[in-house]
Amino acid sequence: KMDALATGEVDEKLYSRQLYVMGHEAQRRMMASHALLFGVSGLGAEVAKNCILAGISSITLCDPSPANSYDLGGNFYLTEKDVGSKKSRAKLCKEKLSD
């Protein structure tokens, strides 16, 4: 991915659907973009995943709240063992989103 940023090349196989809709220049801009996301509840986790899959360069997650049992219904990155841990939702999701 870093090589693509340096040369301005877009992986046409990986981003073929986006290229059809947005074009090469928009995809290059997306690949050079950075985002800040507040809140990693169910919706926030989905937004983060979609930004990453779209090819955004980096995303910073901000959610100091610990995981609770309600999060398990909407945030597919959290598990039962995450509930009650001292880690924030952002930290717990970051580990799984970076895979």
C-alpha positions in Angstrom: 0.0 0.0 0.0 2.8 2.4 0.8 4.4 1.7 -2.6 1.1 2.6 -4.2 1.0 5.9 -2.3 4.5 6.8 -3.3 4.0 6.1 -7.0 0.3 7.2 -7.2 -0.7 3.8 -8.5 -4.0 2.3 -7.7 -4.5 -1.5 -7.4 -7.2 -1.9 -10.0 -8.1 -5.4 -9.0 -8.6 -4.5 -5.3 -10.5 -1.3 -5.9 -12.3 -2.0 -9.2 -15.8 -1.2 -8.0 -14.7 2.1 -6.5 -12.7 3.1 -9.6 -15.8 2.5 -11.7 -17.8 4.9 -9.5 -15.2 7.4 -8.4 -12.3 7.2 -10.8 -8.5 7.0 -10.3 -8.0 10.5 -8.9 -10.6 10.2 -6.2 -9.1 6.8 -5.2 -5.6 8.3 -5.0 -7.0 11.0 -2.7 -8.7 8.4 -0.6 -5.5 6.5 -0.3 -3.7 9.6 0.9 -6.4 10.6 3.4 -6.4 10.3 7.2 -9.6 10.2 9.3 -10.6 10.6 12.9 -13.6 8.6 14.1 -15.3 9.4 17.4 -17.3 6.5 18.9 -16.8 2.8 18.1 -20.2 1.5 19.0 -21.9 -0.7 16.4 -22.2 2.1 13.8 -18.7 3.4 14.4 -17.2 -0.1 14.0 -18.9 -0.5 10.7 -17.8 3.0 9.5 -14.2 2.2 10.5 -14.3 -1.1 8.7 -15.7 0.4 5.5 -13.2 3.3 5.5 -10.3 0.8 5.8 -11.7 -1.4 3.0 -12.1 1.7 0.8 -8.4 2.2 1.1 -8.1 5.2 3.4 -4.5 5.7 4.5 -5.1 5.7 8.3 -7.9 6.1 10.7 -7.7 7.1 14.4 -10.3 5.7 16.7 -11.4 7.7 19.7 -13.8 6.1 22.2 -12.7 5.9 25.8 -15.8 4.0 26.9 -15.2 0.4 28.1 -17.1 -2.4 26.3 -20.4 -3.3 27.8 -23.0 -6.1 27.2 -25.1 -3.8 24.9 -22.1 -3.5 22.6 -22.1 -7.2 21.8 -25.4 -6.8 19.8 -24.0 -4.2 17.4 -20.2 -4.2 17.4 -19.0 -7.4 15.8 -15.4 -6.8 16.8 -16.1 -7.1 20.5 -16.5 -10.4 22.4 -17.9 -11.5 25.7 -14.4 -11.5 27.2 -14.0 -7.8 26.3 -16.9 -6.8 28.5 -15.6 -5.8 31.9 -12.1 -5.4 30.7 -10.3 -2.1 31.5 -9.5 -1.4 27.8 -11.5 1.1 25.8 -13.7 0.2 22.9 -11.3 2.0 20.6 -8.3 0.0 21.8 -10.2 -3.3 21.6 -11.5 -2.6 18.1 -8.1 -1.3 16.9 -6.4 -4.6 17.5 -9.0 -6.4 15.3 -9.3 -3.7 12.6 -5.6 -3.7 12.0 -5.7 -7.3 10.9 
